[in-house]
Amino acid sequence: MLLTLIAVEVFAVTETAMAIAAIPTFMRVFEADAAAVGWTTTAYLLVGAGFAATSGRLGDIFGRRNVLVFLLGAAACGSLISVLATDLWMVVLGRGIQGLAAGALPISFALVRELLPERRVPLAIALLGGIVPICAGAGGLLAGVLLDNGGWRLLFSVATVLGIAAALTGLAGLPRTPGLRPRPPVDMVGAALLLPASGGVLFGVTQAGEWGWTDMWVLASIAAGIVALAAWFGWERRVREPIVDVRQFRNRKVLLTTLGTLAVGMGGQGAATIMAPIVLQLPDSAPVGMGLSPTAAGAVMLCIAVISYGGAALSGRIAQVAGARWSLMIACALYIVGPVIWILQAQSLVGTLIGLGLTNIGSAFAFTALPNLIVEVVPPEQTGAATGMNRVTLNVSIATGLAIASVILASSTAPGTPFPTEAALTGGCLFIIGSAVVTLILTAFIGGARQADARQAPTPDLGSKQAMA
């Protein structure tokens, strides 16, 4: 079952990651500017952010395997629409439908908890979550090969095949799960409010790097998202069967984990994501450039991701033995040590790679610790929705970190060039370190006790006649 879920994630993440590498090709083929072509990524992110928690809850209600297979099949249809596209906006439509695949990971986490013994859950979640960066890197390399040898339609054709393979693998290799009995109603209002709540904020922060933080549309989008989020939160508190039980935020562990997700997402998983390829691919004549080609930089990042997968497995093992809090604390330590080395070795390729490697291993620890912290405390019937909401929070914080890092790198450039200086690189690294310190402080206050799994029957009170009966 675990191998099947890993295979599903390999197919699904590789499929969706491939299109990012095609952005320069779209600009050339459709004669469009970067702002228009950027919607091929924005559409995926907006749908994924708005639907991750909702799809997790639908899996909780209707059976996780069925909903997982449906999402993967829908994502394959999105790729097919892109294959048949006659203009850029058909590609954007296809990418938006592909965004439904963002719900696959939360449902996979919930399936792990439903089908495996409790002691196996932390490591299994770590192995599932840790495979995502590898597949993202592999998707970029595969996309480069396909674009060089067959064009963008071949890329989406292969993505369609991968999506179908993921759906068929899940259908054949996963046991059927019944869902909740009796079946609660679907919170349609909550689902409808969650889309503009997450999408508004995400759209604003992703466009801030291009339009500026003071742009009217950026501020209006973020404000509208916050208003929708407040309305969603108020509705979820009142409805009997919510998409996400927001009352769980009263739990210290859930609240601190959510705040830690925001901090670590902006720093180690957001800022570092944009800084790494820029530094590796800038010419060596630039103040902080390493002079690698895009292919060489992609191969380097893929190798680092493969090495980091060992960190994900170790994170799961630590969570299994001592609790996921310790995994997240180790991640924070790596987020501090890695950027410090990066700062001190900014002119050395080897030193830069060591700093990047430690930072990426920290991401592997964090990426697997966060869902494990949620699983440790939420009831089993809320696993899909809760981990989905955590994923939404992470995506929004990563987008915010990308925008902030872009501003930091642009704040100090070499005279007459757009290339960031060492001071800009140092500022970006200090931002990562600062977010890690904040997360470390939050994590220190997270309780370490694991909540007993609801599947374990409580010990009856032998003094009670009712229990005896």
N, C-alpha and C positions, 0 to 999 in steps of 0.2 A: 504494500500500500504506500509506504513511504517513497520507494523508488518510482512508483507511478506518479505521485504528487511532484517529485523532483523533476521528472520528465515533462509533466504538464507545465511547470514553471519555466523550464528550459525553452520549450516551444513558445510559450506565451510571451515571455520577456524578450526573447530574441526577435520575435515577430514585431513587437511594438518598438523596439530600440532601433531597428534598421532604418526607419524613415528619417531619423534625425540627421544621419549622415548624408541624406539626399537633399538637404536644404540648398546648398550651392547649385546643384543640378536644377532644382525647381526654379531658381532665380534666372538661370540661363534659358531653360526650355520655355517657360511661360512669360519671359521678359518682365518679371515682377521684381519689386524692391524687397529688401529684407523685412520690412514691416508686414507686407502682405504674405510673404512666404512663411514668416514666423507663426502664422495662424495654423500651419500644419502641426506645430508642436503645441500651441496654445489650446487648440480645440481638443486635443487628446487630454491635456492636463485638466481643463475645465470639466469635461465629462467624467474623467477619472476621479477628480476630487469630489464632485457632487454625488457620485454613485457608489463609492467604495463602502461607506457605512450602510447605505440602503441595501446594496446587494448582499452584504454580510447578514443583515437582518432577514432578508428574503430567504437566504440559505438556512438560517435558524428555523424559520417557519415552515418552509415547503420542502426541506430536504436539501442538504448541502451539495450532494453530488449532482442532482438535477440542475440546480441553479448554476453551479460551476460549469457544467457542460454547455448550458444555454449561453452563458457569457462568452465562453471561448468560441462557440459557433457564431455568435453575433460579431465578435471581433474579426473572425475570418471573413464574414460578409463585408465588413468595413474595408478590409484589404482588397476584396474583389471590386468594390465600388471604385477604389483608387486605381486599380488596374484598368478599368473601363473609362476612367475620367477623360473628358475632352477639354477641361479647363482646370485652373488651379483650385477653384472653389468646390469642384467635385472631389478633388484630393482632400481638401479640408473636411468635407462631409465624411468621407471614408475614415479619415483619422479620428474624427469625433466619435464615430461608432466604435472604432478600435479602442477608445478610452474605456469602454465597458470592461475590458480585460483587467483594468486596475482592481476590480473586485475579486479577482481570482486568488490573490495572496491571503486576504483576510478569511475567505472561505476555506482555503487550504489549512490555515492555522486552526480554524474551528473543527475541521475534519480530523486533524491530528488529535485534538483534545477529545473528540467524540469516540474515536476508534482505537486509540492506543492506551495502554496502561499509564497511569498518572506519572510514574517515575520516568517514563520514556519521553514525555511531552516536551520538556525544555530542550533536550538535544535535537529532537525532531524539528522543532520550530527553528532552531538555530541553523540546521542543515538546509531547511527550506528558504529561510530569509537570506542566508549567506550566499546562495547560488545566484541571487539577483544581479549583483555587480559583475559577476563573471559573464552572465548571459548578455548584459548590457554591452560589455566590452566586445564580446564575440559578435554581437549583432552589428556593431560598428564596423568591425573588420570584414564581416561577410557582406555588408552593404557596399563597402568600397570595392570588393572584388566584383560584385554583381553590376554595380554602376559602371565600372571600367570595361566590362565585357559584354553587357547586354542592355544596359539602360535602366531607367527608373521603373518601367512597366514590368521588367523581369524581377526587379526587387520586390514589388508588391505581389507578383505571382508567387514567388517563393514564400512571402509572408502569408499568403492565403493558404498555401499547402501546410505551413507550420501551424496555423490556427486550426485547420481541420484535423491535423495530426494530434494536436493537444486535446481537442474535444473528443476524438475517438479513443485516445489513450485513457482519458478520464472515464469515459463511458464503459470501456472494457475492463479497466484495471481497478476501479474503486467499487466497494460494496454500496448498495443502495441504502440511503439513509432516510428515515421516515419523516423527519421534521417534528415539530411540536404537536402533541395530541392532548386535548382538543386544540384545533388550529386557531390561533388568535387572528383578529382582523389586521390587515395591513394599514399602517398609519400613513395614509396617502398625503395628508396635509404636511406631516413632518418631512416626508420624502420630498415634497414639492418645495418646502422652505429651505431644505438643506442645500439644494442646488444653487440658488442665488447667494446663500450665505457663504458657502465655500468658494463658489465661482467668482463672486464679486471681489472678495479680498484677493484671491489668487490672480485674477486678471489685473487688478490694480498694481500689485507688487511686481508682476512680471513685466508690465509695460513701463514701470517707473524708470528702469534702466535706460530706456530709449526716449521716453517723453519727459522724464524728470519728475522728482517727487512733488514738485509744486504745481504740476499740470492739473488743470481743472478736471479733466476726465479721470485721471489717476485718483485724485482725492474723492471725486464723486463715486467712483467704483468701489473704493475701499469703504467709504461711508455707507453706501447702500448695502454692501456685504455685512457690515457690522450691525446695521439696523435689522437686516434679515436674520442674522445670527441671534440677535436678542429676541426677535419674534419666535424663531425656532426653539430657542431655549425655554421661553415661557410656555409654548405649546406642549413641548415634550414633558414638562413638569406636570401638566394637567391631564394628559391623555392616559388612558388605562394601559394600552399596549404600545409604547413609543418605539420609534426606530432605534433610538439610543436612550437608555434609562439614565437621564442626566442626574438623577439623585445619587448615582454612584460617585459623582464628583465630591460628595460630602466625605467620601472615604479619603483619608489623607494620602494613601498610597496611589490611588487613581489620580488625584489632583496633582500631587508632586510629580508623578510620571508624565502627566500631560505638560506641565510647565517645563520639565526636563526635556521633553520631546521638542518643544518650541526652541529651547536654547541650543541643544545639540544639533537640531536640524539647520538652524541659521548658520552655525559655525562650521563644525567638522564635516557635515554632509551637504551644506549649501555653498559656503564661500570656497571651500577647498575644491569643489567640483569644477568651478570655473577657473580658479587660479592655476590648477595643475596643467591643463592643456595649453593655456596661454604661455606659461613659463617654459614648458617643454618645446613649444613650436616657434616661439619668437627667435629671430636670428641671433647668433652668438655675438653680434655687434651691439645688440640691445643691452641695456644695463643688467637685466636679469634673464636673458634668453639663453636657451640651451642649444638652439639650432637644429632640432630634430624635425624630420619630415612628418606629415600627418600620419602616414602609415607606421613609421617607426615609433611615434608617440603613442599611437593606438596599441601597438604591440607591447610597448613598455607598460602601459596602464592595464592591459589584459593580464600580463604576467604578474603584476602587483596584485590584481584582483584574485588570481588563482592562488597566490601565496596567502592572501588575506582569508581565503576560505578556511584555511586551517585555524585562523583566529575565530571564525564563526563557530566551528566545531568545538573549540576549547571554551568559548563563551557559553555554549549550550551545556557543556559538561559542568562548568562552574555553577551555572544556574541550577542544574539538576542536583548538585551536591550541597551548595551553600545558599542558593537563592540568586535571582537575577540582579539584585541590587549590586552585588560584587562585580558582576560582569560589566555593568554600566560604569562603576567606579574605575575599573581598569581601562575602559574606553576613554574616560576623561583624562586619565594619566597619560595615555598614548596621544590624545589630542593636545596635550601640553608639551610633551617631549618632542614629538614629531615636528611641529612648527618651530620650536626653538632651534633644532638642528637645521631646519630649512633656512632660518634667518642667518645662522652662523656660517652656513655653507652655501650661500646664495650664488657664488661664482663657480661652484664645483658640481659637475654632473653627478658624480657618485654621492656626494653629500646631499644633493637635492633629492635623488632617488631614495636614499635612506630616510630622509624626512618625510617624503611622500609615502613611502612604504609603511612607516609607523602610523602615519595619519590614516591611511586606508585600513590598516589592521584595527585601528580604533573604531573606524566606521563599521567594520564587520562585527566587532563586539557590541557597539551601540545598536546597530540595526536588528540584532537578534535579541538583545537584552530588553528592548522596549516592549515588544509584544509579549515576551515572557513575563514581564512585570504586570501587564494587564491580565494575562491568563491566570496569574497567581491569585488574583483577588475577585474577578468577576464571576458570576454564576455561569455554568456551562451553556445555558440556553441563551446567554447574551454574548457569547464569545465572538461570533462573527461580526455583530454590530459594533462591539467595543473595540476590537482590533481594527476594524474598518475605520472607525472614528479616529483612532490613534494614527492610522495611515494618512487620513485626510489632514490631520494636524501636522504630521511630518512633511507632507507635500507642500502645504502652505508655508511652513517655516523654511523649507529648502528654497522655495521660490523667493522668499524674502531675503535669505542669505545670499542668493545669486545677485539680486538687485543691489544689496548693500556692498558686496564685494566689488561689483562693477564700478560703483561710485568711488570706492576706496582706491582701486587701481587707476582710475582716471583722475584722481585728485593730484597726482604728482607724476608728470611725464618728462621724458628727456626732451630738451629744447628742440623744436622743429619736428618732432616725431610723436606718434600716439603711444609709444612704448612706455610702460610703467617703469619707474625708478626703483632702486633698492628700498627707498623710504616707503613707497607704495606697497611693495611686497611685504615689508616689515609690518605696515599697518594692517594688511589682510591677515597675516599670521597672528598678530596680537588680537585681532577680532576673534579668530578661532580659539586662541588660548583663553580669552575672556569668557566666551560662551561655555568653554569646558569647565572653567572654575565655577561659574554659576551653576552648571549642571551638577558638579561635584558636591557643592553645598546642598543643593536640593536633594540629591541622592542620599546624603548622610542622614537625612531625616526620614527617609523611607523605611518603614518597618521591615524586618527581615523574615518574619514568620510567614509561612505559606498557608493559604486558606485550604482547608480540606476540600477535596473534590466532592461535588454533590452526588457523584455516582456511588460513593462509598456510603453504605447504609449506616445510620447512626446507631450507637450501642443502645439497646432498649433499657429502660429503667425496670429492673426486675421486681422492684417493689410496686409497680403499677399493674393493676389487673388489666387495664386496657392494653398496655404494651404486651403483656403475656398473651392476651387473646389474639 
